[in-house]
Amino acid sequence: MPCALRQRVEPRTGRALTSTIALLGACVTGGFALACSTIDVHGGSADAANESSAPAPDSAAPDAAADALRSDGGSAADTSTAGDATPQGGSDSGGVGEAGGSDGGTQPLIFDGRARQMTQLSVNTTVNQSPAIWSPQFCDPDIYLESDVRFGKVYHVHTDSSSTLSCPAGGGPIWSPSVAYASLNHSYETAILGTTLYYVDSIKLLPAYNFVDPGWESLMQMSMGPMNSPLQIELYAPDPSWGPTPGGLMLGRHWGVVDCMTWNNSDQQQLYADASSLVGHWVDWVVAVHWTKDSSGWIAVYTRVPDFGETTFTQKVYLTNVVTAQWGNCSGGGPLDSTQPGSYDQMNHYEGYWDSRSVSQFPAANLQRMGYVIAPDLATAESIF
């Protein structure tokens, strides 16, 4: 059964179009609890009055609470810091070229999911991976390792009409016949409420990439809640019938208390309007978030496309005085609070059409990705590349 009924929203006014109710959300059940994609129409933001596009301050200390989250048990050299530190501005510390040192930057990483450390990754009748850092939800050959000039090794992600988690160890079944899905998931062992985390990855849509249009494609979901994730990187192609609605490479948000039925407290922040211009190029991105359940939270997004001559990061989104977590009592088996132990990230390719057409009609799509990491500060995040 679906985990969410989504009421379509008029883009400019935020009014519900009560004549159209869409079964969306595309829940995945099985090996990794419940996961729903953020797929929403750009409506009015409840926090619009508090959101700012002003440049961020030039300094920020790493979050001391983040030490407890480190998968390697290490700790940052400097642990004296406030949890509500605001993001620092972009810098040129992240040089273009091969991946950095063993810890990826100036501070130890909280989580390192880069492909370059993987020696084996396969899911069919059994899960085979080394090192064992993922809870996979895919079936061979939808995600595999391959060599890359820039990063040494990357994940090749493939989805098509057969990407339905149908293999014995794939973590399915998917609840809907209208979605394709492949994901590597990583869970939090400790609470992240009050911490400031920097999520980092680089993604390349490969030549002849087939976009789901009109539809949605999730590329990264951060800190899953009871309905979906409060933050995600996605490709978003609005239905033309909605009228003027932003699309492209987006940051999707869905925050606050959710009931798993309506898409309240959700919006889209545009990173690149023309996603087709990114095909064949590495897009480096950093999503910085201070995880809160009150209005003391903030979000900043930085991007860079080295092939476009961009040697430094540009701040594309900066929101302050916002709620960033998601919580509620409606989950069908997933985490009730995105900031508590048991929540997880999905490094995924998860897609569907707005008209809910059968997955049997989906085109093949291929992309590469470095593999996401979680860093304690912006300087470390930018030095990953």
Secondary structure in CASP SS format (residue, H / E / C, confidence):
PFRMAT SS
TARGET T0000
AUTHOR 0000-0000-0000
METHOD secondary structure of the structure
MODEL  1
M C 1.00
P C 1.00
C C 1.00
A C 1.00
L E 1.00
R E 1.00
Q E 1.00
R E 1.00
V E 1.00
E C 1.00
P C 1.00
R C 1.00
T C 1.00
G C 1.00
R C 1.00
A E 1.00
L E 1.00
T E 1.00
S E 1.00
T E 1.00
I E 1.00
A E 1.00
L E 1.00
L C 1.00
G C 1.00
A C 1.00
C C 1.00
V E 1.00
T E 1.00
G E 1.00
G C 1.00
F C 1.00
A E 1.00
L E 1.00
A E 1.00
C C 1.00
S C 1.00
T C 1.00
I C 1.00
D C 1.00
V C 1.00
H C 1.00
G C 1.00
G C 1.00
S C 1.00
A C 1.00
D C 1.00
A H 1.00
A H 1.00
N H 1.00
E C 1.00
S C 1.00
S C 1.00
A C 1.00
P C 1.00
A C 1.00
P C 1.00
D C 1.00
S C 1.00
A C 1.00
A C 1.00
P C 1.00
D C 1.00
A H 1.00
A H 1.00
A H 1.00
D H 1.00
A H 1.00
L H 1.00
R C 1.00
S C 1.00
D C 1.00
G C 1.00
G C 1.00
S C 1.00
A C 1.00
A C 1.00
D C 1.00
T C 1.00
S C 1.00
T C 1.00
A C 1.00
G C 1.00
D C 1.00
A C 1.00
T C 1.00
P C 1.00
Q C 1.00
G C 1.00
G C 1.00
S C 1.00
D C 1.00
S C 1.00
G C 1.00
G C 1.00
V C 1.00
G C 1.00
E C 1.00
A C 1.00
G C 1.00
G C 1.00
S C 1.00
D C 1.00
G C 1.00
G C 1.00
T C 1.00
Q C 1.00
P C 1.00
L C 1.00
I C 1.00
F E 1.00
D E 1.00
G C 1.00
R C 1.00
A H 1.00
R H 1.00
Q H 1.00
M C 1.00
T C 1.00
Q E 1.00
L E 1.00
S E 1.00
V E 1.00
N C 1.00
T C 1.00
T C 1.00
V E 1.00
N E 1.00
Q E 1.00
S E 1.00
P C 1.00
A C 1.00
I C 1.00
W C 1.00
S E 1.00
P E 1.00
Q E 1.00
F C 1.00
C C 1.00
D C 1.00
P C 1.00
D C 1.00
I E 1.00
Y E 1.00
L E 1.00
E E 1.00
S E 1.00
D E 1.00
V C 1.00
R C 1.00
F C 1.00
G E 1.00
K E 1.00
V E 1.00
Y E 1.00
H E 1.00
V E 1.00
H E 1.00
T E 1.00
D C 1.00
S C 1.00
S C 1.00
S C 1.00
T C 1.00
L C 1.00
S C 1.00
C C 1.00
P C 1.00
A C 1.00
G C 1.00
G C 1.00
G C 1.00
P C 1.00
I E 1.00
W C 1.00
S C 1.00
P C 1.00
S C 1.00
V E 1.00
A E 1.00
Y E 1.00
A E 1.00
S E 1.00
L E 1.00
N E 1.00
H E 1.00
S E 1.00
Y C 1.00
E C 1.00
T C 1.00
A C 1.00
I C 1.00
L C 1.00
G C 1.00
T C 1.00
T E 1.00
L E 1.00
Y E 1.00
Y E 1.00
V E 1.00
D E 1.00
S E 1.00
I E 1.00
K E 1.00
L E 1.00
L C 1.00
P C 1.00
A C 1.00
Y C 1.00
N C 1.00
F C 1.00
V C 1.00
D C 1.00
P C 1.00
G E 1.00
W E 1.00
E E 1.00
S E 1.00
L E 1.00
M E 1.00
Q E 1.00
M E 1.00
S C 1.00
M C 1.00
G C 1.00
P C 1.00
M C 1.00
N C 1.00
S C 1.00
P C 1.00
L E 1.00
Q E 1.00
I E 1.00
E E 1.00
L E 1.00
Y E 1.00
A E 1.00
P C 1.00
D C 1.00
P H 1.00
S H 1.00
W H 1.00
G C 1.00
P C 1.00
T C 1.00
P C 1.00
G C 1.00
G E 1.00
L E 1.00
M E 1.00
L E 1.00
G E 1.00
R E 1.00
H E 1.00
W C 1.00
G E 1.00
V E 1.00
V C 1.00
D C 1.00
C C 1.00
M C 1.00
T C 1.00
W C 1.00
N C 1.00
N C 1.00
S E 1.00
D E 1.00
Q E 1.00
Q E 1.00
Q E 1.00
L E 1.00
Y E 1.00
A C 1.00
D C 1.00
A H 1.00
S H 1.00
S H 1.00
L H 1.00
V C 1.00
G C 1.00
H C 1.00
W C 1.00
V E 1.00
D E 1.00
W E 1.00
V E 1.00
V E 1.00
A E 1.00
V E 1.00
H E 1.00
W C 1.00
T C 1.00
K C 1.00
D C 1.00
S C 1.00
S C 1.00
G E 1.00
W E 1.00
I E 1.00
A E 1.00
V E 1.00
Y E 1.00
T E 1.00
R E 1.00
V C 1.00
P H 1.00
D H 1.00
F H 1.00
G C 1.00
E C 1.00
T C 1.00
T C 1.00
F C 1.00
T E 1.00
Q E 1.00
K E 1.00
V E 1.00
Y E 1.00
L E 1.00
T E 1.00
N E 1.00
V E 1.00
V C 1.00
T C 1.00
A C 1.00
Q E 1.00
W E 1.00
G C 1.00
N C 1.00
C C 1.00
S C 1.00
G C 1.00
G C 1.00
G C 1.00
P C 1.00
L C 1.00
D E 1.00
S C 1.00
T C 1.00
Q C 1.00
P C 1.00
G C 1.00
S C 1.00
Y E 1.00
D E 1.00
Q E 1.00
M E 1.00
N E 1.00
H E 1.00
Y E 1.00
E E 1.00
G E 1.00
Y E 1.00
W C 1.00
D C 1.00
S C 1.00
R C 1.00
S C 1.00
V H 1.00
S H 1.00
Q H 1.00
F C 1.00
P C 1.00
A C 1.00
A E 1.00
N E 1.00
L E 1.00
Q E 1.00
R E 1.00
M C 1.00
G C 1.00
Y C 1.00
V E 1.00
I E 1.00
A E 1.00
P C 1.00
D C 1.00
L H 1.00
A H 1.00
T H 1.00
A H 1.00
E H 1.00
S C 1.00
I C 1.00
F C 1.00
END
